[in-house]
Amino acid sequence: MTTCRFLLDELAKADEHERMNVFRRYFAASRYNRLLIQQALVRSAQDKSLVSKVKEMEGTHNKDFIEAVKALKRNGYFEEFLIAVREEDEALLKIIEAYDKRMNRR
């Protein structure tokens, strides 16, 4: 899971263009973590001990995002982050639309 400290360290060393890339990597890591959570959830059907791990992973993931937003606001990166948020939202919308099309074909 990504940590706020790592994110802030990268941002401090970067120019505006590179900061957008840092935000993109952050969102890519977030999507990857969501897949790991989904995988653990699916596996919990066979291994009930994973249920608590799923809850822990989800909690950590959500807490990390909330802490990252707070840290970005405190450190003056929030407006740039919002640009990346809009970009990520558009990308997610395209993914969701593609899934909708595939699922509605049946």
Secondary structure, 3 states (H helix, E strand, C coil): CCCHHHHHHHHHHCCHHHHHHHHHHHHHHHHHHHHHHHHHHHHCCCCCCHHHHHHHHHHHHHHHHHHHHHHHHHCCCHHHHHHHHHHHHHHHHHHHHHHHHHHHCC
